[in-house]
Amino acid sequence: WAAGRAWLAPFERVLESLGLSADDAIHALRGIRSIVHGFGMLETQGSFRTLVDRDTSFRRVLQTFVHGIEQRRNTNPAPAPSTKPDSPSAASATSARGRLGHSAPKRQPRP
């Protein structure tokens, strides 16, 4: 489990430096994971056929995403803490950090 998460450490450090709430950090890390997955899949499938540097594109996408998080943090007041028992806001930030985006929500079966 830890080895599979090692690649997330640099992203977690960036998110920690932004001073996000535990819930916002989870949302942001899920976004980063989605960017990494999507970009990687497109690259693997040969979808980037121009001569424009793919590493530069990837770096710019991540920078734009982080800039958006900074803008959101600076323009939106902090949301009220979640009262759901399974919410990271109900736990300490330290325990939430260990869960960043890695626990699937429990879904209720449809009737």
C-alpha positions as CSV (number, residue, x, y, z in Angstrom):
1,W,0.0,0.0,0.0
2,A,2.7,2.5,1.0
3,A,4.8,1.7,-2.1
4,G,1.8,2.3,-4.3
5,R,1.3,5.7,-2.7
6,A,4.9,6.9,-2.8
7,W,4.3,8.8,-6.1
8,L,1.6,10.9,-4.3
9,A,4.0,12.3,-1.7
10,P,5.2,15.3,-3.7
11,F,1.5,16.2,-4.4
12,E,0.6,15.8,-0.8
13,R,3.4,18.2,0.2
14,V,2.2,20.8,-2.2
15,L,-1.4,20.5,-0.9
16,E,-0.2,20.7,2.7
17,S,1.7,24.0,1.8
18,L,-1.6,25.5,0.6
19,G,-3.2,25.1,4.1
20,L,-6.3,23.4,2.8
21,S,-8.9,21.9,5.1
22,A,-8.8,18.1,5.3
23,D,-11.9,17.8,3.0
24,D,-10.5,20.2,0.5
25,A,-7.1,18.4,0.4
26,I,-8.9,15.2,-0.3
27,H,-10.9,16.8,-3.2
28,A,-7.7,18.3,-4.6
29,L,-5.7,15.1,-4.4
30,R,-8.5,13.3,-6.2
31,G,-8.3,15.9,-8.9
32,I,-4.5,15.5,-9.2
33,R,-4.9,11.7,-9.4
34,S,-7.4,12.1,-12.1
35,I,-5.1,14.4,-14.1
36,V,-2.2,12.0,-13.7
37,H,-4.3,9.0,-14.8
38,G,-6.0,10.8,-17.7
39,F,-2.8,12.3,-19.0
40,G,-1.0,9.0,-18.7
41,M,-3.8,7.1,-20.5
42,L,-3.8,9.6,-23.3
43,E,0.0,9.4,-23.6
44,T,0.0,5.6,-23.5
45,Q,-2.6,5.5,-26.3
46,G,-0.5,7.8,-28.5
47,S,-3.1,10.6,-28.4
48,F,-0.4,13.3,-28.2
49,R,0.9,13.4,-31.8
50,T,2.2,16.9,-32.1
51,L,5.9,17.8,-31.5
52,V,4.9,20.1,-28.6
53,D,6.7,18.8,-25.5
54,R,4.4,16.5,-23.4
55,D,6.3,17.1,-20.2
56,T,5.7,20.8,-20.5
57,S,2.0,20.2,-21.2
58,F,1.8,18.0,-18.1
59,R,3.6,20.6,-15.9
60,R,1.3,23.4,-17.1
61,V,-1.8,21.3,-16.4
62,L,-0.6,20.7,-12.8
63,Q,0.4,24.3,-12.4
64,T,-3.0,25.5,-13.6
65,F,-4.8,23.1,-11.3
66,V,-2.8,24.2,-8.2
67,H,-3.3,27.9,-9.2
68,G,-7.1,27.2,-9.4
69,I,-7.0,25.7,-5.9
70,E,-5.1,28.8,-4.6
71,Q,-7.6,31.1,-6.2
72,R,-10.5,29.1,-4.8
73,R,-9.0,29.2,-1.3
74,N,-8.4,32.9,-1.6
75,T,-11.8,33.9,-2.9
76,N,-14.1,31.5,-1.1
77,P,-14.7,31.5,2.6
78,A,-13.9,28.3,4.4
79,P,-16.9,26.0,4.3
80,A,-18.4,24.8,7.5
81,P,-16.9,21.6,8.8
82,S,-18.8,18.5,7.6
83,T,-20.9,16.8,10.2
84,K,-21.0,13.4,8.5
85,P,-19.3,10.9,10.8
86,D,-17.1,9.5,8.0
87,S,-15.9,13.0,7.0
88,P,-12.3,13.9,7.5
89,S,-13.5,17.1,9.0
90,A,-14.8,15.2,11.9
91,A,-11.4,13.7,12.5
92,S,-8.1,15.4,13.0
93,A,-6.1,16.8,10.0
94,T,-3.4,14.3,10.7
95,S,-5.6,11.3,10.3
96,A,-7.2,12.9,7.2
97,R,-3.8,13.3,5.6
98,G,-3.3,9.6,5.8
99,R,-6.6,9.1,4.0
100,L,-6.2,11.7,1.3
101,G,-8.4,10.4,-1.5
102,H,-7.7,6.8,-0.8
103,S,-10.9,5.6,0.9
104,A,-13.9,4.9,-1.4
105,P,-17.1,6.2,0.0
106,K,-19.6,3.6,1.2
107,R,-22.5,3.6,-1.1
108,Q,-26.0,2.4,-0.2
109,P,-27.5,-0.2,-2.5
110,R,-30.3,1.1,-4.7
111,P,-33.8,-0.1,-3.9
